[in-house]
Amino acid sequence: MPETVIKPRVKTQPKTERPKLYKVILVNDDFTPREFVVTVLKGEFKLSEDQAHRVMITAHTRGVCVVAVFTRDIAETKATRATDAGKAKGYPLLFTTEPEE
């Protein structure tokens, strides 16, 4: 009598990776008024008055400060909109993005 080998069926499900995250970074400059920076942080990043002030002071003392972490598209959009808000008022306000380690 021949032996019958039964193999269980294995369903392969593709593993979806979590999207890579990007940091939005505020770069300090000596020309943009502090109050304006706080206003932009509150408006674009929905930070409280206290959080926005702490981010602005950290960027002022250290030169840069991570504002928030998002997926790439959202990070780039928020950084661009915040930088454009400064340009619209004639300030050299700069937000950049970089991948999170």
Residue, then its C-alpha position, 0 to 999 in steps of 0.5 A: m500500500p503506497e504511503t500518502v503524504i499530507k502537507p498542510r496548506v500554508k497561506t502566505q500573507p504579505k507583510t506590510e512595513r510601517p512607513k518610515l518616519y521623518k522629523v520636522i526640524l526648526v532651524n534657528d535664525d536671528f531675524t524671525p521674531r520669536e512671537f511669529v515662530v510660536t504662532v507658526l508652531k501653534g498654527e501648523f503643528k497644533l502645539s499649545e502655547d507652552q509647547a511652541h514656546r519650548v520648541m522655539i527656545t530650544a531651537h534658539t539655544r541649540g540652533v535646531c529643534v525637532v518639532a514633530v515626527f510624521t510620515r514623509d508626505i505629511a512631514e514635507t507638507k508641514a515643513t513647506r507650509a511653515t517655511d512658506a508662512g515665514k516667507a510670506k511675512g518676509y522672514p527667513l524662517l526655515f523648517t527641514t525634514e530628515p529621516e528618523e533613525 
